[in-house]
Amino acid sequence: MPRLFTGLEVPPDVAEALSRRRGGLPGARWIEAADYHITLRFIGDVDGGVAEEITQALAETRPRPPLALTLDALASFGGERPHALYARVVPSPDLDDLRGEQERLLRRIGLAPDTRRFTPHVTLARLRREATPALVAQYLSEQAPFAAVTFQAERVALYSARVSVGGGPYVVEAAYPLS
């Protein structure tokens, strides 16, 4: 039973630059640069028949130009209980439109709606309890200034993940060019 999600790939040069931020934070489980992505829609564990329906539904995504995406800062999720360190993606109407279309296509085949608030980002590390709010704040304050980087997302990927604690490895099961 595969665990699926859709996302946008991060180009290797951008991933390599982000990976230079690894280290120096106790309790961080760093994600491999090859697994960096921007999740659009978490789907979850599905059987093979549903996976095939998902693959077919996503193929109906309407053509659109490649998306210009900008990473502009490092931040963390979790506040007083930090659980992830990430590079923030500047929200855009085009990104929201793509995500909304995927949501509609997946709901049409019977998947439950995704009720989580969409916060576009690239997860750099998952954080254990040792990564206290004070340590995360210190890590972020000691980082070199984050120079915004813009790249083009050329396609949407349907990823699978092995059942694990998170963080990959991820496999591209299908890809859908945007244009």
Secondary structure as the mmCIF struct_conf table of DSSP 4:
data_model
#
loop_
_struct_conf.conf_type_id
_struct_conf.id
_struct_conf.beg_label_comp_id
_struct_conf.beg_label_asym_id
_struct_conf.beg_label_seq_id
_struct_conf.end_label_comp_id
_struct_conf.end_label_asym_id
_struct_conf.end_label_seq_id
STRN STRN1 ARG A 3 GLU A 9
HELX_LH_PP_P HELX_LH_PP_P1 VAL A 10 PRO A 11
HELX_RH_AL_P HELX_RH_AL_P1 PRO A 12 SER A 19
TURN_TY1_P TURN_TY1_P1 ARG A 20 ARG A 21
BEND BEND1 GLY A 23 GLY A 24
TURN_TY1_P TURN_TY1_P2 PRO A 26 GLY A 27
STRN STRN2 ALA A 28 TRP A 30
HELX_LH_PP_P HELX_LH_PP_P2 ILE A 31 GLU A 32
HELX_RH_3T_P HELX_RH_3T_P1 ALA A 33 ASP A 35
STRN STRN3 HIS A 37 ASP A 45
HELX_RH_AL_P HELX_RH_AL_P2 GLY A 48 LEU A 58
TURN_TY1_P TURN_TY1_P3 ALA A 59 GLU A 60
HELX_LH_PP_P HELX_LH_PP_P3 THR A 61 PRO A 63
HELX_LH_PP_P HELX_LH_PP_P4 PRO A 65 PRO A 66
STRN STRN4 LEU A 67 PHE A 77
TURN_TY1_P TURN_TY1_P4 GLY A 79 GLU A 80
BEND BEND2 ARG A 81 ARG A 81
STRN STRN5 ALA A 84 VAL A 89
HELX_LH_PP_P HELX_LH_PP_P5 VAL A 90 PRO A 91
HELX_RH_AL_P HELX_RH_AL_P3 PRO A 93 ARG A 108
TURN_TY1_P TURN_TY1_P5 ILE A 109 GLY A 110
HELX_LH_PP_P HELX_LH_PP_P6 LEU A 111 PRO A 113
BEND BEND3 ARG A 116 ARG A 116
HELX_LH_PP_P HELX_LH_PP_P7 ARG A 117 PHE A 118
STRN STRN6 HIS A 121 LEU A 127
TURN_TY1_P TURN_TY1_P6 ARG A 129 GLU A 130
BEND BEND4 ALA A 131 ALA A 131
HELX_RH_AL_P HELX_RH_AL_P4 PRO A 133 GLU A 142
BEND BEND5 GLN A 143 GLN A 143
HELX_LH_PP_P HELX_LH_PP_P8 ALA A 144 PRO A 145
STRN STRN7 VAL A 149 ALA A 153
STRN STRN8 ARG A 155 ALA A 161
BEND BEND6 VAL A 163 GLY A 167
STRN STRN9 TYR A 170 PRO A 177
#
